């Protein structure tokens, strides 16, 4: 299962459509708390997380910290309108599986998730 945590309906819809076409069962969350709650309920069922950086209720940075405490090797692809260079510099010590610059295409999302799932993760 993959999850897309993003406060934008259109982005979540694109992620669901794309990930399900790639064969993943997809869980959607409209904010960081919803995403973290879904992950916490079934952490072993998730193969990857697509996580927006800026969201209401609980931001991506806080969610990432919690996810890594629960399952350190979880592949997390961070998504943001911020530049890739800025985001990767800010999160260089967080063990991200990748970064996806917004706006992105379905093809870019599918490629990034597949790369994240093939890459060795922290704790492996």
DRENRONU-915223 format. One record per atom (N, C-alpha, C): x negated, y, z; residue number from 1; atom name; residue in one letter. Coordinates in Angstrom, 2 decimals. Last residue first. Example, Ala and Ser with C-alpha at 12.3 -4.5 7.8 and 13.67 -1.06 7.14 Angstrom:
! DRENRONU-915223
X -12.85 | Y -2.25 | Z 7.08 | pos 2 | site N | code S
X -13.67 | Y -1.06 | Z 7.14 | pos 2 | site CA | code S
X -12.90 | Y 0.03 | Z 7.87 | pos 2 | site C | code S
X -13.19 | Y -5.69 | Z 7.80 | pos 1 | site N | code A
X -12.30 | Y -4.50 | Z 7.80 | pos 1 | site CA | code A
X -13.20 | Y -3.30 | Z 7.80 | pos 1 | site C | code A
This chain:
! DRENRONU-915223
X -18.03 | Y -0.82 | Z 6.68 | pos 124 | site N | code X
X -18.02 | Y -2.09 | Z 5.93 | pos 124 | site CA | code X
X -19.41 | Y -2.69 | Z 5.93 | pos 124 | site C | code X
X -18.33 | Y 1.62 | Z 7.88 | pos 123 | site N | code X
X -17.88 | Y 0.53 | Z 8.73 | pos 123 | site CA | code X
X -17.83 | Y -0.80 | Z 8.00 | pos 123 | site C | code X
X -17.34 | Y 3.48 | Z 5.07 | pos 122 | site N | code X
X -18.00 | Y 3.48 | Z 6.39 | pos 122 | site CA | code X
X -17.45 | Y 2.31 | Z 7.19 | pos 122 | site C | code X
X -17.04 | Y 1.50 | Z 2.05 | pos 121 | site N | code X
X -16.59 | Y 2.51 | Z 3.00 | pos 121 | site CA | code X
X -17.41 | Y 2.43 | Z 4.27 | pos 121 | site C | code X
X -17.89 | Y 1.13 | Z -1.39 | pos 120 | site N | code X
X -18.04 | Y 0.67 | Z 0.00 | pos 120 | site CA | code X
X -17.69 | Y 1.82 | Z 0.95 | pos 120 | site C | code X
X -15.38 | Y 1.56 | Z -3.94 | pos 119 | site N | code X
X -16.56 | Y 2.05 | Z -3.23 | pos 119 | site CA | code X
X -16.66 | Y 1.45 | Z -1.83 | pos 119 | site C | code X
X -12.94 | Y 0.75 | Z -4.92 | pos 118 | site N | code X
X -14.13 | Y -0.04 | Z -5.29 | pos 118 | site CA | code X
X -15.36 | Y 0.34 | Z -4.45 | pos 118 | site C | code X
X -11.19 | Y 2.67 | Z -4.02 | pos 117 | site N | code X
X -10.99 | Y 1.31 | Z -3.57 | pos 117 | site CA | code X
X -12.17 | Y 0.40 | Z -3.90 | pos 117 | site C | code X
X -12.09 | Y 4.92 | Z -5.37 | pos 116 | site N | code X
X -12.13 | Y 4.89 | Z -3.90 | pos 116 | site CA | code X
X -12.01 | Y 3.46 | Z -3.39 | pos 116 | site C | code X
X -11.50 | Y 4.26 | Z -8.03 | pos 115 | site N | code X
X -12.90 | Y 4.45 | Z -7.60 | pos 115 | site CA | code X
X -13.02 | Y 4.33 | Z -6.08 | pos 115 | site C | code X
X -8.69 | Y 4.26 | Z -7.86 | pos 114 | site N | code X
X -9.41 | Y 3.03 | Z -8.22 | pos 114 | site CA | code X
X -10.88 | Y 3.11 | Z -7.82 | pos 114 | site C | code X
X -8.29 | Y 6.97 | Z -7.25 | pos 113 | site N | code X
X -7.89 | Y 5.94 | Z -6.29 | pos 113 | site CA | code X
X -8.60 | Y 4.62 | Z -6.60 | pos 113 | site C | code X
X -9.28 | Y 8.17 | Z -9.61 | pos 112 | site N | code X
X -9.89 | Y 8.48 | Z -8.31 | pos 112 | site CA | code X
X -9.53 | Y 7.42 | Z -7.26 | pos 112 | site C | code X
X -7.57 | Y 7.18 | Z -11.63 | pos 111 | site N | code X
X -9.01 | Y 6.93 | Z -11.69 | pos 111 | site CA | code X
X -9.66 | Y 7.12 | Z -10.32 | pos 111 | site C | code X
X -5.09 | Y 8.22 | Z -10.79 | pos 110 | site N | code X
X -5.28 | Y 6.77 | Z -10.91 | pos 110 | site CA | code X
X -6.77 | Y 6.42 | Z -10.89 | pos 110 | site C | code X
X -5.67 | Y 11.01 | Z -10.97 | pos 109 | site N | code X
X -5.29 | Y 10.38 | Z -9.70 | pos 109 | site CA | code X
X -5.55 | Y 8.88 | Z -9.75 | pos 109 | site C | code X
X -6.15 | Y 11.33 | Z -13.71 | pos 108 | site N | code X
X -7.21 | Y 11.65 | Z -12.74 | pos 108 | site CA | code X
X -6.92 | Y 11.01 | Z -11.39 | pos 108 | site C | code X
X -3.62 | Y 10.59 | Z -14.72 | pos 107 | site N | code X
X -4.81 | Y 9.84 | Z -15.09 | pos 107 | site CA | code X
X -5.94 | Y 10.08 | Z -14.10 | pos 107 | site C | code X
X -1.98 | Y 12.59 | Z -13.71 | pos 106 | site N | code X
X -1.76 | Y 11.21 | Z -13.29 | pos 106 | site CA | code X
X -2.99 | Y 10.36 | Z -13.59 | pos 106 | site C | code X
X -4.00 | Y 15.48 | Z -12.88 | pos 105 | site N | code X
X -3.15 | Y 14.69 | Z -13.77 | pos 105 | site CA | code X
X -2.96 | Y 13.30 | Z -13.18 | pos 105 | site C | code X
X -3.87 | Y 18.21 | Z -10.51 | pos 104 | site N | code X
X -4.51 | Y 17.06 | Z -11.15 | pos 104 | site CA | code X
X -3.49 | Y 16.32 | Z -12.01 | pos 104 | site C | code X
X -4.58 | Y 21.59 | Z -9.55 | pos 103 | site N | code X
X -3.63 | Y 20.55 | Z -9.95 | pos 103 | site CA | code X
X -4.37 | Y 19.41 | Z -10.67 | pos 103 | site C | code X
X -6.68 | Y 20.02 | Z -7.13 | pos 102 | site N | code X
X -5.32 | Y 20.37 | Z -7.59 | pos 102 | site CA | code X
X -5.41 | Y 21.53 | Z -8.57 | pos 102 | site C | code X
X -9.21 | Y 17.59 | Z -7.18 | pos 101 | site N | code X
X -8.89 | Y 19.01 | Z -7.30 | pos 101 | site CA | code X
X -7.46 | Y 19.20 | Z -7.81 | pos 101 | site C | code X
X -9.98 | Y 15.17 | Z -5.03 | pos 100 | site N | code X
X -9.17 | Y 15.39 | Z -6.21 | pos 100 | site CA | code X
X -8.70 | Y 16.84 | Z -6.21 | pos 100 | site C | code X
X -12.63 | Y 13.21 | Z -3.78 | pos 99 | site N | code X
X -11.92 | Y 14.48 | Z -3.76 | pos 99 | site CA | code X
X -11.20 | Y 14.64 | Z -5.08 | pos 99 | site C | code X
X -13.42 | Y 10.26 | Z -1.79 | pos 98 | site N | code X
X -13.37 | Y 11.09 | Z -2.99 | pos 98 | site CA | code X
X -12.61 | Y 12.37 | Z -2.76 | pos 98 | site C | code X
X -13.72 | Y 9.10 | Z 0.59 | pos 97 | site N | code X
X -13.88 | Y 8.21 | Z -0.57 | pos 97 | site CA | code X
X -13.84 | Y 9.00 | Z -1.86 | pos 97 | site C | code X
X -15.52 | Y 10.71 | Z 3.22 | pos 96 | site N | code X
X -14.44 | Y 10.68 | Z 2.25 | pos 96 | site CA | code X
X -14.76 | Y 9.73 | Z 1.11 | pos 96 | site C | code X
X -17.10 | Y 10.99 | Z 5.59 | pos 95 | site N | code X
X -16.99 | Y 9.72 | Z 4.88 | pos 95 | site CA | code X
X -15.83 | Y 9.63 | Z 3.92 | pos 95 | site C | code X
X -17.64 | Y 13.35 | Z 6.87 | pos 94 | site N | code X
X -16.39 | Y 12.68 | Z 7.21 | pos 94 | site CA | code X
X -16.18 | Y 11.37 | Z 6.45 | pos 94 | site C | code X
X -19.66 | Y 15.06 | Z 6.22 | pos 93 | site N | code X
X -19.94 | Y 14.06 | Z 7.25 | pos 93 | site CA | code X
X -18.71 | Y 13.26 | Z 7.66 | pos 93 | site C | code X
X -18.54 | Y 16.81 | Z 4.33 | pos 92 | site N | code X
X -19.64 | Y 15.92 | Z 3.93 | pos 92 | site CA | code X
X -19.94 | Y 14.83 | Z 4.95 | pos 92 | site C | code X
X -16.53 | Y 18.68 | Z 4.36 | pos 91 | site N | code X
X -16.22 | Y 17.34 | Z 4.84 | pos 91 | site CA | code X
X -17.33 | Y 16.33 | Z 4.55 | pos 91 | site C | code X
X -17.63 | Y 21.01 | Z 3.27 | pos 90 | site N | code X
X -16.93 | Y 21.08 | Z 4.56 | pos 90 | site CA | code X
X -16.74 | Y 19.70 | Z 5.19 | pos 90 | site C | code X
X -18.51 | Y 20.03 | Z 0.81 | pos 89 | site N | code X
X -19.47 | Y 20.57 | Z 1.77 | pos 89 | site CA | code X
X -18.86 | Y 20.57 | Z 3.18 | pos 89 | site C | code X
X -16.10 | Y 19.33 | Z -0.35 | pos 88 | site N | code X
X -17.08 | Y 18.28 | Z -0.07 | pos 88 | site CA | code X
X -18.15 | Y 18.76 | Z 0.90 | pos 88 | site C | code X
X -14.90 | Y 21.90 | Z -0.55 | pos 87 | site N | code X
X -14.29 | Y 20.83 | Z 0.25 | pos 87 | site CA | code X
X -15.29 | Y 19.75 | Z 0.61 | pos 87 | site C | code X
X -16.70 | Y 23.27 | Z -2.27 | pos 86 | site N | code X
X -16.38 | Y 23.78 | Z -0.93 | pos 86 | site CA | code X
X -15.83 | Y 22.68 | Z -0.03 | pos 86 | site C | code X
X -16.60 | Y 21.62 | Z -4.56 | pos 85 | site N | code X
X -17.87 | Y 21.90 | Z -3.89 | pos 85 | site CA | code X
X -17.63 | Y 22.35 | Z -2.44 | pos 85 | site C | code X
X -13.92 | Y 21.75 | Z -5.30 | pos 84 | site N | code X
X -14.49 | Y 20.47 | Z -4.89 | pos 84 | site CA | code X
X -15.77 | Y 20.70 | Z -4.10 | pos 84 | site C | code X
X -12.02 | Y 24.53 | Z -4.06 | pos 83 | site N | code X
X -12.98 | Y 23.95 | Z -4.98 | pos 83 | site CA | code X
X -13.55 | Y 22.66 | Z -4.41 | pos 83 | site C | code X
X -8.59 | Y 24.08 | Z -3.07 | pos 82 | site N | code X
X -9.94 | Y 24.60 | Z -2.85 | pos 82 | site CA | code X
X -10.89 | Y 23.94 | Z -3.83 | pos 82 | site C | code X
X -6.40 | Y 22.57 | Z -3.42 | pos 81 | site N | code X
X -6.60 | Y 23.63 | Z -4.40 | pos 81 | site CA | code X
X -7.94 | Y 24.31 | Z -4.21 | pos 81 | site C | code X
X -6.96 | Y 19.07 | Z -2.77 | pos 80 | site N | code X
X -6.82 | Y 20.47 | Z -2.38 | pos 80 | site CA | code X
X -6.93 | Y 21.38 | Z -3.59 | pos 80 | site C | code X
X -7.30 | Y 15.91 | Z -1.27 | pos 79 | site N | code X
X -6.78 | Y 16.69 | Z -2.39 | pos 79 | site CA | code X
X -6.57 | Y 18.12 | Z -1.93 | pos 79 | site C | code X
X -9.33 | Y 13.14 | Z -0.50 | pos 78 | site N | code X
X -8.84 | Y 14.45 | Z -0.11 | pos 78 | site CA | code X
X -8.41 | Y 15.20 | Z -1.36 | pos 78 | site C | code X
X -8.90 | Y 9.86 | Z 0.00 | pos 77 | site N | code X
X -9.19 | Y 10.81 | Z -1.06 | pos 77 | site CA | code X
X -8.53 | Y 12.12 | Z -0.65 | pos 77 | site C | code X
X -10.13 | Y 7.40 | Z 2.04 | pos 76 | site N | code X
X -9.31 | Y 8.61 | Z 2.02 | pos 76 | site CA | code X
X -9.82 | Y 9.51 | Z 0.89 | pos 76 | site C | code X
X -10.26 | Y 4.11 | Z 2.98 | pos 75 | site N | code X
X -10.59 | Y 5.02 | Z 1.89 | pos 75 | site CA | code X
X -9.61 | Y 6.20 | Z 1.86 | pos 75 | site C | code X
X -11.11 | Y 3.26 | Z 6.27 | pos 74 | site N | code X
X -9.99 | Y 3.57 | Z 5.38 | pos 74 | site CA | code X
X -10.44 | Y 4.50 | Z 4.26 | pos 74 | site C | code X
X -12.94 | Y 2.60 | Z 8.20 | pos 73 | site N | code X
X -13.28 | Y 2.29 | Z 6.81 | pos 73 | site CA | code X
X -12.15 | Y 2.59 | Z 5.83 | pos 73 | site C | code X
X -11.76 | Y 3.24 | Z 10.69 | pos 72 | site N | code X
X -12.90 | Y 4.01 | Z 10.18 | pos 72 | site CA | code X
X -13.18 | Y 3.79 | Z 8.71 | pos 72 | site C | code X
X -8.86 | Y 3.54 | Z 11.90 | pos 71 | site N | code X
X -9.46 | Y 2.62 | Z 10.92 | pos 71 | site CA | code X
X -10.57 | Y 3.34 | Z 10.17 | pos 71 | site C | code X
X -8.51 | Y 5.38 | Z 13.99 | pos 70 | site N | code X
X -7.69 | Y 4.17 | Z 13.92 | pos 70 | site CA | code X
X -8.35 | Y 3.12 | Z 13.03 | pos 70 | site C | code X
X -10.30 | Y 7.39 | Z 13.43 | pos 69 | site N | code X
X -10.34 | Y 6.76 | Z 14.76 | pos 69 | site CA | code X
X -9.58 | Y 5.44 | Z 14.76 | pos 69 | site C | code X
X -9.49 | Y 8.12 | Z 10.90 | pos 68 | site N | code X
X -10.79 | Y 7.49 | Z 11.05 | pos 68 | site CA | code X
X -10.99 | Y 6.88 | Z 12.43 | pos 68 | site C | code X
X -7.03 | Y 9.32 | Z 11.43 | pos 67 | site N | code X
X -7.10 | Y 8.12 | Z 10.60 | pos 67 | site CA | code X
X -8.40 | Y 7.37 | Z 10.84 | pos 67 | site C | code X
X -7.84 | Y 11.58 | Z 12.92 | pos 66 | site N | code X
X -7.05 | Y 10.53 | Z 13.55 | pos 66 | site CA | code X
X -7.12 | Y 9.22 | Z 12.76 | pos 66 | site C | code X
X -9.24 | Y 13.02 | Z 10.91 | pos 65 | site N | code X
X -9.89 | Y 12.67 | Z 12.16 | pos 65 | site CA | code X
X -9.17 | Y 11.52 | Z 12.86 | pos 65 | site C | code X
X -7.18 | Y 13.40 | Z 9.03 | pos 64 | site N | code X
X -8.36 | Y 12.62 | Z 8.69 | pos 64 | site CA | code X
X -9.08 | Y 12.14 | Z 9.94 | pos 64 | site C | code X
X -5.49 | Y 15.15 | Z 10.45 | pos 63 | site N | code X
X -5.02 | Y 13.81 | Z 10.08 | pos 63 | site CA | code X
X -6.21 | Y 12.90 | Z 9.78 | pos 63 | site C | code X
X -7.13 | Y 17.41 | Z 10.56 | pos 62 | site N | code X
X -6.73 | Y 16.74 | Z 11.80 | pos 62 | site CA | code X
X -6.25 | Y 15.31 | Z 11.52 | pos 62 | site C | code X
X -7.34 | Y 17.99 | Z 7.81 | pos 61 | site N | code X
X -8.54 | Y 17.76 | Z 8.60 | pos 61 | site CA | code X
X -8.22 | Y 17.01 | Z 9.90 | pos 61 | site C | code X
X -4.65 | Y 18.40 | Z 6.97 | pos 60 | site N | code X
X -5.43 | Y 17.26 | Z 6.51 | pos 60 | site CA | code X
X -6.66 | Y 16.96 | Z 7.34 | pos 60 | site C | code X
X -2.50 | Y 19.56 | Z 9.67 | pos 59 | site N | code X
X -3.31 | Y 19.69 | Z 8.46 | pos 59 | site CA | code X
X -4.13 | Y 18.45 | Z 8.17 | pos 59 | site C | code X
X 0.72 | Y 19.37 | Z 10.72 | pos 58 | site N | code X
X -0.62 | Y 18.85 | Z 11.01 | pos 58 | site CA | code X
X -1.40 | Y 18.86 | Z 9.71 | pos 58 | site C | code X
X 2.69 | Y 21.49 | Z 10.05 | pos 57 | site N | code X
X 2.80 | Y 20.58 | Z 11.19 | pos 57 | site CA | code X
X 1.43 | Y 20.05 | Z 11.61 | pos 57 | site C | code X
X 1.81 | Y 21.88 | Z 6.54 | pos 56 | site N | code X
X 2.42 | Y 22.30 | Z 7.80 | pos 56 | site CA | code X
X 2.39 | Y 21.17 | Z 8.81 | pos 56 | site C | code X
X -1.46 | Y 21.61 | Z 5.00 | pos 55 | site N | code X
X -0.07 | Y 21.22 | Z 5.15 | pos 55 | site CA | code X
X 0.49 | Y 21.79 | Z 6.45 | pos 55 | site C | code X
X -4.26 | Y 21.18 | Z 3.13 | pos 54 | site N | code X
X -3.48 | Y 22.24 | Z 3.79 | pos 54 | site CA | code X
X -2.00 | Y 21.88 | Z 3.79 | pos 54 | site C | code X
X -5.22 | Y 18.76 | Z 1.98 | pos 53 | site N | code X
X -5.97 | Y 19.46 | Z 3.02 | pos 53 | site CA | code X
X -5.10 | Y 20.42 | Z 3.81 | pos 53 | site C | code X
X -3.60 | Y 15.65 | Z 1.39 | pos 52 | site N | code X
X -3.71 | Y 17.08 | Z 1.11 | pos 52 | site CA | code X
X -4.43 | Y 17.76 | Z 2.28 | pos 52 | site C | code X
X -4.73 | Y 12.48 | Z 0.67 | pos 51 | site N | code X
X -4.44 | Y 13.42 | Z 1.75 | pos 51 | site CA | code X
X -4.66 | Y 14.86 | Z 1.31 | pos 51 | site C | code X
X -4.14 | Y 9.25 | Z 0.07 | pos 50 | site N | code X
X -4.34 | Y 10.49 | Z -0.67 | pos 50 | site CA | code X
X -3.84 | Y 11.59 | Z 0.26 | pos 50 | site C | code X
X -5.50 | Y 6.28 | Z 1.23 | pos 49 | site N | code X
X -4.70 | Y 7.45 | Z 1.58 | pos 49 | site CA | code X
X -5.12 | Y 8.61 | Z 0.69 | pos 49 | site C | code X
X -5.32 | Y 2.70 | Z 0.78 | pos 48 | site N | code X
X -5.92 | Y 4.01 | Z 0.56 | pos 48 | site CA | code X
X -4.95 | Y 5.11 | Z 0.97 | pos 48 | site C | code X
X -4.07 | Y 0.47 | Z 1.75 | pos 47 | site N | code X
X -5.33 | Y 0.27 | Z 1.03 | pos 47 | site CA | code X
X -6.07 | Y 1.59 | Z 0.86 | pos 47 | site C | code X
X -2.26 | Y -0.42 | Z 4.63 | pos 46 | site N | code X
X -2.65 | Y 0.62 | Z 3.69 | pos 46 | site CA | code X
X -4.00 | Y 0.32 | Z 3.06 | pos 46 | site C | code X
X -1.76 | Y -2.28 | Z 6.58 | pos 45 | site N | code X
X -1.05 | Y -2.42 | Z 5.31 | pos 45 | site CA | code X
X -1.50 | Y -1.42 | Z 4.25 | pos 45 | site C | code X
X -2.94 | Y -1.69 | Z 8.98 | pos 44 | site N | code X
X -3.54 | Y -2.74 | Z 8.16 | pos 44 | site CA | code X
X -2.90 | Y -2.90 | Z 6.80 | pos 44 | site C | code X
X -1.29 | Y 0.24 | Z 10.22 | pos 43 | site N | code X
X -2.59 | Y 0.62 | Z 9.66 | pos 43 | site CA | code X
X -3.23 | Y -0.43 | Z 8.76 | pos 43 | site C | code X
X 1.56 | Y 0.93 | Z 10.81 | pos 42 | site N | code X
X 1.11 | Y -0.25 | Z 10.06 | pos 42 | site CA | code X
X -0.26 | Y -0.01 | Z 9.44 | pos 42 | site C | code X
X 1.87 | Y 3.21 | Z 12.41 | pos 41 | site N | code X
X 2.82 | Y 2.11 | Z 12.56 | pos 41 | site CA | code X
X 2.33 | Y 0.82 | Z 11.90 | pos 41 | site C | code X
X -0.07 | Y 4.94 | Z 11.44 | pos 40 | site N | code X
X -0.23 | Y 4.38 | Z 12.78 | pos 40 | site CA | code X
X 0.68 | Y 3.17 | Z 12.99 | pos 40 | site C | code X
X 1.07 | Y 5.71 | Z 8.98 | pos 39 | site N | code X
X -0.18 | Y 4.95 | Z 9.02 | pos 39 | site CA | code X
X -0.35 | Y 4.25 | Z 10.36 | pos 39 | site C | code X
X 3.29 | Y 7.16 | Z 9.86 | pos 38 | site N | code X
X 3.47 | Y 6.00 | Z 8.97 | pos 38 | site CA | code X
X 2.24 | Y 5.11 | Z 9.02 | pos 38 | site C | code X
X 2.02 | Y 9.18 | Z 11.38 | pos 37 | site N | code X
X 2.98 | Y 8.27 | Z 12.02 | pos 37 | site CA | code X
X 3.16 | Y 7.00 | Z 11.18 | pos 37 | site C | code X
X 0.55 | Y 10.47 | Z 9.36 | pos 36 | site N | code X
X -0.15 | Y 9.81 | Z 10.45 | pos 36 | site CA | code X
X 0.76 | Y 8.81 | Z 11.17 | pos 36 | site C | code X
X 2.68 | Y 11.50 | Z 7.83 | pos 35 | site N | code X
X 1.70 | Y 10.59 | Z 7.25 | pos 35 | site CA | code X
X 0.97 | Y 9.80 | Z 8.32 | pos 35 | site C | code X
X 3.93 | Y 13.21 | Z 9.66 | pos 34 | site N | code X
X 4.67 | Y 12.10 | Z 9.05 | pos 34 | site CA | code X
X 3.71 | Y 11.05 | Z 8.49 | pos 34 | site C | code X
X 1.78 | Y 14.99 | Z 10.12 | pos 33 | site N | code X
X 2.32 | Y 14.18 | Z 11.21 | pos 33 | site CA | code X
X 3.10 | Y 12.99 | Z 10.68 | pos 33 | site C | code X
X 1.36 | Y 16.22 | Z 7.59 | pos 32 | site N | code X
X 0.35 | Y 15.39 | Z 8.20 | pos 32 | site CA | code X
X 0.87 | Y 14.49 | Z 9.30 | pos 32 | site C | code X
X 4.25 | Y 15.89 | Z 5.45 | pos 31 | site N | code X
X 3.31 | Y 16.66 | Z 6.26 | pos 31 | site CA | code X
X 2.37 | Y 15.68 | Z 6.97 | pos 31 | site C | code X
X 5.69 | Y 14.17 | Z 3.90 | pos 30 | site N | code X
X 5.76 | Y 15.59 | Z 3.56 | pos 30 | site CA | code X
X 4.85 | Y 16.47 | Z 4.41 | pos 30 | site C | code X
X 4.70 | Y 11.08 | Z 2.52 | pos 29 | site N | code X
X 4.88 | Y 11.88 | Z 3.73 | pos 29 | site CA | code X
X 4.78 | Y 13.35 | Z 3.35 | pos 29 | site C | code X
X 5.34 | Y 7.84 | Z 1.13 | pos 28 | site N | code X
X 5.18 | Y 9.28 | Z 0.99 | pos 28 | site CA | code X
X 5.42 | Y 9.98 | Z 2.32 | pos 28 | site C | code X
X 3.90 | Y 4.85 | Z 0.07 | pos 27 | site N | code X
X 4.57 | Y 5.53 | Z 1.18 | pos 27 | site CA | code X
X 4.31 | Y 7.02 | Z 0.99 | pos 27 | site C | code X
X 4.04 | Y 2.43 | Z -2.45 | pos 26 | site N | code X
X 3.65 | Y 3.77 | Z -2.05 | pos 26 | site CA | code X
X 4.53 | Y 4.31 | Z -0.94 | pos 26 | site C | code X
X 2.41 | Y -0.32 | Z -3.77 | pos 25 | site N | code X
X 3.58 | Y 0.12 | Z -3.03 | pos 25 | site CA | code X
X 3.16 | Y 1.45 | Z -2.42 | pos 25 | site C | code X
X 0.68 | Y -0.24 | Z -6.87 | pos 24 | site N | code X
X 0.68 | Y -0.05 | Z -5.42 | pos 24 | site CA | code X
X 2.07 | Y 0.24 | Z -4.91 | pos 24 | site C | code X
X 0.48 | Y -0.37 | Z -9.64 | pos 23 | site N | code X
X 0.74 | Y -1.59 | Z -8.91 | pos 23 | site CA | code X
X 0.76 | Y -1.46 | Z -7.39 | pos 23 | site C | code X
X 0.37 | Y 1.85 | Z -11.14 | pos 22 | site N | code X
X -0.90 | Y 1.14 | Z -10.97 | pos 22 | site CA | code X
X -0.75 | Y -0.11 | Z -10.12 | pos 22 | site C | code X
X 2.89 | Y 2.81 | Z -10.80 | pos 21 | site N | code X
X 2.54 | Y 2.28 | Z -12.13 | pos 21 | site CA | code X
X 1.23 | Y 1.53 | Z -12.09 | pos 21 | site C | code X
X 2.55 | Y 3.74 | Z -8.21 | pos 20 | site N | code X
X 3.40 | Y 2.57 | Z -8.43 | pos 20 | site CA | code X
X 3.18 | Y 1.97 | Z -9.81 | pos 20 | site C | code X
X 0.92 | Y 5.94 | Z -8.69 | pos 19 | site N | code X
X 0.41 | Y 4.83 | Z -7.89 | pos 19 | site CA | code X
X 1.25 | Y 3.57 | Z -8.08 | pos 19 | site C | code X
X 2.64 | Y 7.59 | Z -10.27 | pos 18 | site N | code X
X 1.34 | Y 7.12 | Z -10.75 | pos 18 | site CA | code X
X 0.88 | Y 5.89 | Z -10.01 | pos 18 | site C | code X
X 4.87 | Y 8.03 | Z -8.60 | pos 17 | site N | code X
X 5.03 | Y 7.50 | Z -9.95 | pos 17 | site CA | code X
X 3.73 | Y 6.87 | Z -10.43 | pos 17 | site C | code X
X 3.59 | Y 9.17 | Z -6.33 | pos 16 | site N | code X
X 4.38 | Y 7.95 | Z -6.23 | pos 16 | site CA | code X
X 4.51 | Y 7.28 | Z -7.60 | pos 16 | site C | code X
X 2.39 | Y 11.49 | Z -7.45 | pos 15 | site N | code X
X 1.57 | Y 10.46 | Z -6.81 | pos 15 | site CA | code X
X 2.33 | Y 9.13 | Z -6.75 | pos 15 | site C | code X
X 4.63 | Y 12.90 | Z -8.32 | pos 14 | site N | code X
X 3.61 | Y 12.47 | Z -9.29 | pos 14 | site CA | code X
X 2.77 | Y 11.34 | Z -8.71 | pos 14 | site C | code X
X 5.84 | Y 13.34 | Z -5.79 | pos 13 | site N | code X
X 6.53 | Y 12.59 | Z -6.85 | pos 13 | site CA | code X
X 5.57 | Y 12.07 | Z -7.91 | pos 13 | site C | code X
X 3.94 | Y 14.91 | Z -4.49 | pos 12 | site N | code X
X 4.29 | Y 13.58 | Z -3.95 | pos 12 | site CA | code X
X 4.96 | Y 12.73 | Z -5.01 | pos 12 | site C | code X
X 4.09 | Y 17.16 | Z -6.17 | pos 11 | site N | code X
X 2.83 | Y 16.42 | Z -6.04 | pos 11 | site CA | code X
X 3.09 | Y 15.02 | Z -5.50 | pos 11 | site C | code X
X 6.72 | Y 18.00 | Z -5.77 | pos 10 | site N | code X
X 6.28 | Y 17.62 | Z -7.10 | pos 10 | site CA | code X
X 5.00 | Y 16.79 | Z -7.05 | pos 10 | site C | code X
X 6.74 | Y 18.65 | Z -2.98 | pos 9 | site N | code X
X 7.59 | Y 17.59 | Z -3.52 | pos 9 | site CA | code X
X 7.08 | Y 17.08 | Z -4.87 | pos 9 | site C | code X
X 4.03 | Y 19.27 | Z -0.95 | pos 8 | site N | code X
X 4.68 | Y 19.67 | Z -2.20 | pos 8 | site CA | code X
X 5.42 | Y 18.48 | Z -2.80 | pos 8 | site C | code X
X 2.61 | Y 18.33 | Z 1.20 | pos 7 | site N | code X
X 3.82 | Y 19.09 | Z 1.48 | pos 7 | site CA | code X
X 4.57 | Y 19.53 | Z 0.23 | pos 7 | site C | code X
X 1.42 | Y 14.99 | Z 1.34 | pos 6 | site N | code X
X 1.36 | Y 16.30 | Z 0.71 | pos 6 | site CA | code X
X 2.67 | Y 17.03 | Z 0.97 | pos 6 | site C | code X
X 0.11 | Y 11.99 | Z 1.22 | pos 5 | site N | code X
X 0.53 | Y 12.93 | Z 2.24 | pos 5 | site CA | code X
X 0.32 | Y 14.33 | Z 1.67 | pos 5 | site C | code X
X 0.67 | Y 8.89 | Z 0.03 | pos 4 | site N | code X
X 0.39 | Y 10.24 | Z -0.42 | pos 4 | site CA | code X
X 0.98 | Y 11.19 | Z 0.62 | pos 4 | site C | code X
X -0.70 | Y 5.65 | Z 0.43 | pos 3 | site N | code X
X 0.16 | Y 6.72 | Z 0.91 | pos 3 | site CA | code X
X -0.30 | Y 8.04 | Z 0.33 | pos 3 | site C | code X
X -0.44 | Y 2.26 | Z -0.66 | pos 2 | site N | code X
X -1.12 | Y 3.54 | Z -0.66 | pos 2 | site CA | code X
X -0.16 | Y 4.58 | Z -0.12 | pos 2 | site C | code X
X -0.85 | Y -1.18 | Z 0.00 | pos 1 | site N | code X
X 0.00 | Y 0.00 | Z 0.00 | pos 1 | site CA | code X
X -0.89 | Y 1.23 | Z 0.00 | pos 1 | site C | code X
